[in-house]
């Protein structure tokens, strides 16, 4: 059995998001990249489902469940576009700061 004194265990710090700060932390960047990948997988799945239902099964294009799938697909693509814009702006700021620091 191991006995730890209170000073040996580091205190846990609360993660806070600062919406006023322009730069992303490494953790925030990783979260955005992970979410982009997850959304891309879901977009591929939804496109596959629509292809199956509309082109192979010949369901009507205006069926309610088809509209729901399309709406969800739209939301996922919009979310991914937003994440990509944020990530791109962050990468450009990093590149500019790197260039300005090392002329």
C-alpha positions in Angstrom: 0.0 0.0 0.0 1.3 3.4 -0.9 0.7 6.4 1.3 0.7 9.9 -0.3 1.0 13.1 1.6 -1.4 15.9 0.4 1.6 17.8 -1.0 2.7 15.0 -3.3 -0.5 14.9 -5.3 -0.8 17.9 -7.6 -4.0 19.9 -7.2 -6.4 19.6 -10.1 -6.9 22.8 -12.0 -10.2 23.7 -13.5 -10.2 24.0 -17.3 -11.7 27.3 -18.3 -12.6 28.5 -21.7 -11.8 32.2 -22.5 -14.0 33.3 -25.4 -12.2 36.7 -25.4 -8.8 35.1 -26.3 -8.1 34.8 -30.0 -5.5 32.0 -29.8 -6.5 28.4 -29.2 -4.8 26.2 -26.7 -3.3 22.9 -27.8 -6.2 21.1 -26.1 -8.8 23.3 -27.9 -7.1 22.7 -31.2 -7.0 18.9 -30.6 -10.7 19.0 -29.7 -11.6 20.8 -32.9 -9.5 18.4 -35.0 -11.1 15.4 -33.4 -14.6 16.8 -33.9 -13.9 17.5 -37.5 -12.9 13.9 -38.0 -15.9 12.6 -36.2 -18.2 14.8 -38.2 -16.6 13.8 -41.4 -17.3 10.1 -40.6 -20.9 10.9 -39.8 -21.3 13.0 -43.1 -20.0 10.0 -45.0 -22.5 7.7 -43.3 -25.4 10.0 -44.0 -24.4 10.4 -47.6 -24.2 6.6 -47.9 -27.7 6.3 -46.3 -29.2 8.8 -48.7 -27.5 7.1 -51.7 -29.0 3.8 -50.6 -32.5 5.1 -49.9 -32.8 7.4 -52.8 -30.8 5.8 -55.6 -31.1 2.1 -54.8 -34.3 1.7 -52.9 -36.1 4.5 -54.9 -37.7 6.2 -51.9 -39.4 9.5 -52.7 -37.1 12.5 -52.3 -39.7 14.4 -50.2 -40.3 11.7 -47.6 -40.2 13.0 -44.1 -37.4 10.8 -42.9 -35.3 11.7 -46.0 -35.8 15.4 -45.1 -34.6 14.7 -41.5 -31.5 13.0 -42.8 -30.8 15.8 -45.2 -31.3 18.4 -42.4 -28.9 16.5 -40.1 -26.4 16.3 -42.9 -26.7 20.0 -43.5 -26.1 20.7 -39.8 -23.0 18.5 -39.7 -21.5 20.1 -42.8 -22.2 23.6 -41.4 -20.6 22.7 -38.1 -17.5 21.2 -39.8 -17.2 24.3 -42.0 -17.3 26.5 -38.9 -14.7 24.3 -37.1 -12.4 24.4 -40.2 -12.7 28.2 -40.4 -11.7 28.6 -36.7 -8.8 26.1 -37.1 -7.6 27.7 -40.3 -7.6 31.2 -38.7 -5.7 29.8 -35.8 -3.1 28.1 -38.0 -2.7 31.4 -40.0 -2.1 33.4 -36.8 0.4 30.8 -35.6 2.3 31.0 -39.0 2.3 34.8 -38.9 3.6 34.9 -35.4 6.3 32.4 -36.3 7.3 34.4 -39.3 7.4 37.7 -37.4 9.5 36.1 -34.6 12.1 34.6 -37.1 12.7 37.1 -39.9 
